[in-house]
Amino acid sequence: MFSRFSATCKHLLTEGSQKVLFRQVDRMSSKILHQTVWDSDPELFEIIKAEKQRQLKGLELIASENFTSMAVLNCLSSCLTNKYAEGLPGARYYGGTQFVDQIELLCQKRALEAYKISADEWGVNVQPYSGSPANFAVYTAIVEPHGRIMGLDLPDGGHLTHGFFTPAKKISATSIFFESMPYKVNQETGLIDYEALLKTARLFKPKIIIAGVSCYSRALDYKKFREICDDVGAYLMADMAHISGLVAAGVTSSPFEYSDIVTTTTHKSLRGPRAGVIFFRKGFRTNAKGDKIPYDLESKINQAVFPCLQGGPHENAIAAIATTFKQASTPEFKEYAQQIINNAKQLSESLQSKGYKVVTGGTEVHMLLLDLRPSGISGAKAEYILEEVSIACNKNTVPGDKSALNPSGIRLGTPALTTRGLKESDMQQVAAFIDQAIKLGKEIGKESGPKLVDFKKSVHCGEWNSKVECLRNEIEAFSEKFPMPGYDCY
């Protein structure tokens, strides 16, 4: 494969440029500058190849992961990684930025086009390194130190960066530097309790309310969030990290009509590189008295990203975001996004038909949350046995859980498997594999006892090890039938 790759690169060069290149190479004293990783660091490359095989042979059901395109991989490994470009296009602290300026401006333009929003009403910063820094930049920009924020509680499906803390410890930096108050879901239905949110917000008087999730399987009611924010005079920030691809495709509700600020990652359902983006309103907003007040978010957010929190932007990642937004604007991507939802619904229905409890009773997006308390196995044990048979997911809290380290559920998502071409009938088989693994884990747990460390040991002992290996082989044979984007072996 690698010789073919080198031959292709050589073919792209003209005869004259080949001579110049080879003459330049000859002048270089250090050969490591021109060696591939498989030649210069075979030890590392073997590990990279092993990870590729894990992805190819396994069923990737982590809701926040996806398999990105060849075009994105091309950008990430391009010469753009060499360029330092602190500042914004046209206002850099370094020279030689004329081309990265063009790339960043193109990325901003495509970001607005992907979500069908106007440059007169929205601005965008494409420099955040990931979603967590993007969120922290927003708080830094508009919430003074120890100012108040409200986000969905982590055990109820929220995210660490929305202000999570416990009675004993402030877990997220957002709860250290800002005063956070969580809102909750109804413990019976698993749905966000908007009435309770309004009552709490009236008492707490937050500067910003975050409409965003990391494990919540229903579409958010942004109109209700807007009404609550208007009632208490708060900004509405939508964190659409998980659903940004679905929003771009128009297959779920969009936060842009009602929000003041929208943040996102670019690697989940959007299927791009690991990075973050911040959208912010321009023009005017209306306060509680009905007065028109100009937005002043642009300079505050841009300065919070740089120089306040970050250094030079990763221009290779920004190029990758640009091509991601181009892909997200195509009819093919819309079909893909709809298939993500169809697959998630099928997975939910198939698991429910086998007796599993899905929090909220189903899904409207790309993920679902299994409550395993009725199934007699913990989330940590379920995650481990699934991983041992080559199904990747993550343990997750369910409403009512007290510990994020020992939760009662697992989170399942369909973006990555949809990328590989799985359809509804395939998801029925995936549900059957999950069921077999959890039942096997439950039987092992009866013998090993309640401790996770003992459970892990038993999985690899005697009869249990043989059964695990047999199921793993069956799952890997199934998974390998589906294509994987990217390079063949790394």
VENGIPE-V782833 format. One record per backbone hydrogen bond with DSSP energy under -0.5 kcal/mol. NH is the residue of the N-H (numbers start at 1). CO is the residue of the C=O. If there is no record, write none. Layout:
BEGIN
nh=NH co=CO
nh=NH co=CO
END
This chain:
BEGIN
nh=5 co=1
nh=6 co=2
nh=7 co=3
nh=8 co=4
nh=9 co=5
nh=10 co=6
nh=11 co=7
nh=12 co=8
nh=13 co=9
nh=13 co=10
nh=18 co=14
nh=19 co=15
nh=20 co=16
nh=21 co=17
nh=22 co=18
nh=23 co=19
nh=24 co=20
nh=25 co=21
nh=26 co=22
nh=27 co=23
nh=28 co=24
nh=28 co=25
nh=31 co=29
nh=33 co=30
nh=34 co=31
nh=35 co=32
nh=39 co=36
nh=40 co=36
nh=41 co=37
nh=45 co=41
nh=46 co=42
nh=47 co=43
nh=48 co=44
nh=49 co=45
nh=50 co=46
nh=51 co=47
nh=52 co=48
nh=53 co=49
nh=54 co=50
nh=55 co=51
nh=56 co=52
nh=57 co=53
nh=58 co=54
nh=59 co=390
nh=60 co=58
nh=61 co=59
nh=61 co=392
nh=63 co=61
nh=65 co=62
nh=68 co=66
nh=69 co=271
nh=73 co=69
nh=74 co=70
nh=75 co=71
nh=76 co=72
nh=77 co=73
nh=78 co=75
nh=81 co=78
nh=82 co=79
nh=83 co=80
nh=88 co=91
nh=91 co=88
nh=93 co=86
nh=101 co=97
nh=102 co=98
nh=103 co=99
nh=104 co=100
nh=105 co=101
nh=106 co=102
nh=107 co=103
nh=108 co=104
nh=109 co=105
nh=110 co=106
nh=111 co=107
nh=112 co=108
nh=113 co=109
nh=114 co=110
nh=115 co=111
nh=116 co=113
nh=117 co=112
nh=121 co=118
nh=122 co=118
nh=123 co=280
nh=125 co=278
nh=134 co=130
nh=135 co=131
nh=136 co=132
nh=137 co=133
nh=138 co=134
nh=139 co=135
nh=140 co=136
nh=141 co=137
nh=142 co=138
nh=143 co=139
nh=144 co=142
nh=146 co=177
nh=147 co=144
nh=149 co=179
nh=150 co=208
nh=151 co=181
nh=153 co=183
nh=156 co=153
nh=157 co=154
nh=158 co=153
nh=162 co=159
nh=163 co=160
nh=164 co=160
nh=166 co=169
nh=171 co=169
nh=172 co=164
nh=175 co=172
nh=176 co=172
nh=177 co=173
nh=178 co=174
nh=179 co=147
nh=180 co=178
nh=181 co=149
nh=183 co=151
nh=186 co=191
nh=190 co=186
nh=193 co=184
nh=194 co=192
nh=197 co=193
nh=198 co=194
nh=199 co=195
nh=200 co=196
nh=201 co=197
nh=202 co=198
nh=203 co=199
nh=204 co=200
nh=205 co=201
nh=207 co=148
nh=208 co=148
nh=209 co=235
nh=210 co=150
nh=211 co=209
nh=211 co=237
nh=212 co=210
nh=213 co=239
nh=214 co=157
nh=215 co=157
nh=222 co=220
nh=225 co=221
nh=226 co=222
nh=227 co=223
nh=228 co=224
nh=229 co=225
nh=230 co=226
nh=231 co=227
nh=232 co=228
nh=233 co=229
nh=234 co=229
nh=235 co=207
nh=237 co=209
nh=237 co=235
nh=238 co=236
nh=238 co=261
nh=239 co=211
nh=239 co=237
nh=240 co=238
nh=240 co=263
nh=244 co=240
nh=247 co=243
nh=248 co=244
nh=249 co=245
nh=250 co=246
nh=250 co=247
nh=251 co=246
nh=252 co=246
nh=258 co=255
nh=259 co=255
nh=260 co=236
nh=261 co=236
nh=262 co=279
nh=263 co=238
nh=264 co=277
nh=266 co=275
nh=269 co=242
nh=271 co=268
nh=272 co=266
nh=275 co=273
nh=276 co=128
nh=277 co=264
nh=278 co=125
nh=279 co=262
nh=280 co=123
nh=281 co=260
nh=282 co=121
nh=285 co=293
nh=287 co=291
nh=290 co=287
nh=293 co=285
nh=293 co=291
nh=295 co=283
nh=300 co=296
nh=301 co=297
nh=302 co=298
nh=303 co=299
nh=304 co=300
nh=305 co=301
nh=306 co=302
nh=308 co=303
nh=309 co=304
nh=310 co=305
nh=315 co=313
nh=318 co=314
nh=319 co=315
nh=320 co=316
nh=321 co=317
nh=322 co=318
nh=323 co=319
nh=324 co=320
nh=325 co=321
nh=326 co=322
nh=327 co=323
nh=328 co=324
nh=329 co=325
nh=329 co=326
nh=330 co=327
nh=334 co=330
nh=335 co=331
nh=336 co=332
nh=337 co=333
nh=338 co=334
nh=339 co=335
nh=340 co=336
nh=341 co=337
nh=342 co=338
nh=343 co=339
nh=344 co=340
nh=345 co=341
nh=346 co=342
nh=347 co=343
nh=348 co=344
nh=349 co=345
nh=350 co=346
nh=351 co=347
nh=352 co=348
nh=353 co=349
nh=354 co=350
nh=354 co=351
nh=355 co=352
nh=356 co=351
nh=357 co=371
nh=358 co=356
nh=359 co=357
nh=359 co=369
nh=361 co=358
nh=362 co=359
nh=364 co=217
nh=365 co=217
nh=368 co=412
nh=370 co=368
nh=370 co=410
nh=371 co=357
nh=371 co=369
nh=372 co=370
nh=372 co=408
nh=376 co=372
nh=376 co=373
nh=377 co=372
nh=379 co=407
nh=380 co=407
nh=382 co=378
nh=383 co=379
nh=384 co=380
nh=385 co=381
nh=386 co=382
nh=387 co=383
nh=388 co=384
nh=389 co=385
nh=389 co=386
nh=390 co=387
nh=391 co=386
nh=392 co=59
nh=393 co=391
nh=394 co=411
nh=396 co=409
nh=401 co=398
nh=409 co=396
nh=410 co=370
nh=411 co=394
nh=412 co=368
nh=413 co=61
nh=414 co=366
nh=416 co=65
nh=417 co=60
nh=418 co=414
nh=419 co=415
nh=420 co=416
nh=421 co=418
nh=422 co=417
nh=427 co=423
nh=428 co=424
nh=429 co=425
nh=430 co=426
nh=431 co=427
nh=432 co=428
nh=433 co=429
nh=434 co=430
nh=435 co=431
nh=436 co=432
nh=437 co=433
nh=438 co=434
nh=439 co=435
nh=440 co=436
nh=441 co=437
nh=442 co=438
nh=443 co=439
nh=444 co=440
nh=445 co=441
nh=446 co=442
nh=447 co=443
nh=447 co=444
nh=448 co=444
nh=449 co=445
nh=455 co=451
nh=456 co=452
nh=457 co=453
nh=458 co=454
nh=459 co=455
nh=460 co=456
nh=460 co=457
nh=461 co=458
nh=464 co=461
nh=465 co=461
nh=466 co=462
nh=467 co=463
nh=468 co=464
nh=469 co=465
nh=470 co=466
nh=471 co=467
nh=472 co=468
nh=473 co=469
nh=474 co=470
nh=475 co=471
nh=476 co=472
nh=477 co=473
nh=478 co=474
nh=479 co=475
nh=480 co=476
nh=481 co=478
nh=482 co=479
END
